[in-house]
Amino acid sequence: MTTAAKYDTPEDLALIAASQQGDERAFTRLVRRYEDLVYRYAFKLCRDRDAAEEVFQDTFVTVFRKLDQFDRRSKFSTWMYRVVTNNCLMRLRRTKLARASVSIDAPEGFSDHPRTDVDGHVIQTIPSWRETPLDGILNRETRHHLDGAIAKLSPDYRSVFVLRDVEERSAEETSKILNISVPAVKSRLHRARAFLREELHGYMKA
């Protein structure tokens, strides 16, 4: 399910405009409209309930203070994702959660230029990742192992994976949220998926 049908509506734009003019009731309604998106994404990114609750609070404090800076050049949901991401990444980087992560700049078994056999066929060192929604390929046990594997990703790679493969944001929107180039989004996602494939080897459904 994408956010398009639920968020970024004309009603949202009206609430934003009123909030920017100091209408507290409009701001309260805006918070209620986006509180599910904020908490859900914060939890998926932080992988910790207490951290997600803190990020949730920090996010709406930030939105209250900086809503006048929202200029409508991007979708409001994109702007909200950016605020949540910044708050969560700052928190992760100063806690043990980040220090416990695994570097995947060059994960074992992964290469941008994979080896080939004598006939020129690629030697597959990592089991294939199905091009289907995650919910369609994960059973309960696999989901548990996936959660653990995602928690091992460094914040920069985790944020790309969650936005692209969990929240189903486009590469273009993800680049705007994270303030990185589209090629960087694709590269980080490729490496994150490779790492997770290795971590889930033996748990993926046949």
C-alpha positions as CSV (number, residue, x, y, z in Angstrom):
1,M,0.0,0.0,0.0
2,T,1.5,3.4,-0.9
3,T,1.0,6.7,0.9
4,A,-0.4,8.4,-2.2
5,A,-4.1,7.6,-1.4
6,K,-3.9,8.5,2.3
7,Y,-1.5,11.4,2.4
8,D,-0.7,14.6,0.4
9,T,-4.3,15.4,-0.2
10,P,-5.9,18.8,-0.8
11,E,-7.1,18.7,2.8
12,D,-3.5,18.2,4.0
13,L,-2.4,21.3,2.0
14,A,-5.2,23.3,3.6
15,L,-4.2,22.1,7.1
16,I,-0.6,23.0,6.4
17,A,-1.5,26.5,5.2
18,A,-3.6,27.1,8.3
19,S,-1.0,25.7,10.6
20,Q,1.6,28.0,9.1
21,Q,-0.7,30.9,9.9
22,G,-0.7,29.8,13.6
23,D,-3.9,27.7,13.7
24,E,-3.3,25.3,16.5
25,R,-6.4,23.2,15.8
26,A,-5.3,22.7,12.2
27,F,-1.8,21.6,13.4
28,T,-3.4,19.1,15.8
29,R,-5.4,17.6,12.9
30,L,-2.3,17.5,10.7
31,V,-0.5,15.6,13.5
32,R,-3.3,13.1,13.7
33,R,-3.2,12.7,9.9
34,Y,0.5,11.8,9.9
35,E,1.2,10.2,13.3
36,D,0.7,6.7,12.0
37,L,3.2,7.2,9.1
38,V,5.7,8.8,11.5
39,Y,5.6,6.1,14.2
40,R,5.5,3.2,11.7
41,Y,8.5,4.5,9.8
42,A,10.4,5.5,12.9
43,F,10.0,2.0,14.4
44,K,11.0,0.2,11.1
45,L,14.1,2.4,10.9
46,C,15.1,2.5,14.6
47,R,14.2,-1.2,15.3
48,D,13.4,-0.3,18.9
49,R,10.1,0.8,20.5
50,D,11.5,3.3,23.0
51,A,13.7,4.9,20.3
52,A,10.7,5.1,17.9
53,E,8.6,6.8,20.5
54,E,11.4,9.4,21.2
55,V,11.8,10.0,17.4
56,F,8.0,10.3,17.1
57,Q,8.0,13.1,19.8
58,D,11.1,14.7,18.3
59,T,9.7,14.7,14.8
60,F,6.5,16.6,15.7
61,V,8.5,19.1,17.8
62,T,10.7,19.7,14.7
63,V,7.6,20.0,12.5
64,F,6.0,22.5,14.8
65,R,9.2,24.6,14.8
66,K,10.0,24.3,11.1
67,L,6.7,24.0,9.4
68,D,7.1,27.5,8.0
69,Q,10.1,26.1,6.0
70,F,7.9,23.7,4.1
71,D,7.7,25.3,0.7
72,R,5.6,22.7,-1.2
73,R,8.3,22.0,-3.7
74,S,8.1,18.3,-2.6
75,K,5.3,16.3,-1.2
76,F,4.6,16.8,2.5
77,S,4.9,13.1,3.1
78,T,8.4,13.3,1.6
79,W,9.3,16.2,3.9
80,M,8.0,14.2,6.9
81,Y,10.0,11.1,5.9
82,R,13.1,13.4,5.8
83,V,12.4,14.8,9.3
84,V,11.9,11.3,10.8
85,T,15.0,10.0,9.0
86,N,17.2,12.8,10.3
87,N,16.0,12.4,13.8
88,C,16.3,8.6,13.8
89,L,19.8,8.6,12.2
90,M,21.1,11.2,14.6
91,R,19.9,9.0,17.5
92,L,21.3,5.8,16.0
93,R,24.7,7.2,15.4
94,R,25.1,8.2,19.1
95,T,23.9,5.0,20.5
96,K,25.0,1.3,20.7
97,L,22.4,0.5,18.1
98,A,24.7,2.0,15.4
99,R,27.9,0.6,16.8
100,A,26.4,-2.9,16.7
101,S,25.7,-2.6,13.0
102,V,27.7,-4.4,10.3
103,S,29.6,-2.7,7.6
104,I,28.5,-3.8,4.2
105,D,30.6,-1.6,2.0
106,A,32.0,-4.8,0.6
107,P,30.0,-7.7,2.0
108,E,31.5,-11.2,1.7
109,G,30.2,-12.9,-1.5
110,F,29.1,-9.7,-3.1
111,S,30.8,-8.0,-6.1
112,D,29.8,-5.3,-8.6
113,H,31.6,-7.5,-11.1
114,P,30.7,-11.1,-10.3
115,R,32.9,-14.0,-11.4
116,T,31.9,-16.1,-14.4
117,D,32.7,-19.7,-15.4
118,V,34.6,-20.8,-18.5
119,D,31.5,-20.4,-20.6
120,G,30.9,-16.8,-19.4
121,H,28.0,-17.6,-17.1
122,V,27.7,-15.7,-13.8
123,I,28.6,-17.7,-10.8
124,Q,25.8,-17.0,-8.4
125,T,27.3,-16.6,-4.9
126,I,24.2,-15.2,-3.3
127,P,20.7,-16.7,-3.5
128,S,18.3,-14.7,-5.6
129,W,16.0,-12.1,-4.1
130,R,12.5,-12.5,-5.4
131,E,11.0,-9.4,-7.1
132,T,7.8,-9.5,-5.1
133,P,6.6,-7.6,-2.1
134,L,8.2,-8.7,1.1
135,D,5.0,-9.7,2.7
136,G,4.5,-12.2,-0.1
137,I,7.7,-14.2,0.6
138,L,8.1,-14.1,4.3
139,N,6.7,-16.5,6.8
140,R,6.8,-15.8,10.5
141,E,10.2,-17.4,11.2
142,T,11.8,-15.7,8.1
143,R,10.4,-12.4,9.2
144,H,12.0,-12.8,12.6
145,H,15.4,-13.4,11.0
146,L,14.8,-10.5,8.5
147,D,14.2,-8.2,11.4
148,G,17.4,-9.2,13.0
149,A,19.3,-8.9,9.7
150,I,17.9,-5.4,9.1
151,A,19.0,-4.3,12.6
152,K,22.6,-5.2,11.6
153,L,22.6,-2.8,8.7
154,S,24.3,0.5,9.2
155,P,21.9,3.4,9.4
156,D,22.7,4.7,5.9
157,Y,22.0,1.3,4.3
158,R,19.1,0.6,6.6
159,S,17.3,3.8,5.7
160,V,17.6,3.1,2.0
161,F,16.3,-0.5,2.4
162,V,13.4,0.5,4.6
163,L,12.3,3.4,2.3
164,R,12.6,1.4,-0.9
165,D,11.6,-2.2,0.0
166,V,9.4,-1.7,3.1
167,E,7.8,1.7,2.6
168,E,7.9,1.2,-1.2
169,R,9.2,4.8,-2.0
170,S,10.6,5.4,-5.4
171,A,14.3,5.8,-5.9
172,E,13.7,9.4,-6.8
173,E,11.7,10.1,-3.6
174,T,14.2,8.2,-1.5
175,S,17.0,10.4,-2.9
176,K,15.1,13.5,-1.9
177,I,14.4,12.2,1.6
178,L,18.0,11.2,2.2
179,N,19.6,14.0,0.2
180,I,21.7,11.6,-1.8
181,S,21.8,10.9,-5.6
182,V,19.6,8.3,-7.3
183,P,22.7,6.3,-8.2
184,A,23.7,6.3,-4.5
185,V,20.3,5.0,-3.6
186,K,20.5,2.2,-6.1
187,S,24.0,1.3,-5.0
188,R,23.2,1.2,-1.3
189,L,20.0,-0.8,-1.9
190,H,21.9,-3.3,-4.0
191,R,24.4,-3.8,-1.2
192,A,21.8,-3.9,1.5
193,R,19.8,-6.6,-0.4
194,A,23.0,-8.6,-1.0
195,F,23.8,-8.5,2.7
196,L,20.3,-9.5,3.7
197,R,20.3,-12.3,1.2
198,E,23.4,-13.8,2.8
199,E,21.9,-13.3,6.3
200,L,18.7,-15.1,5.2
201,H,20.3,-17.9,3.3
202,G,18.5,-21.1,4.4
203,Y,15.4,-19.2,5.6
204,M,14.0,-18.0,2.3
205,K,11.0,-19.9,1.1
206,A,11.7,-22.2,-1.9
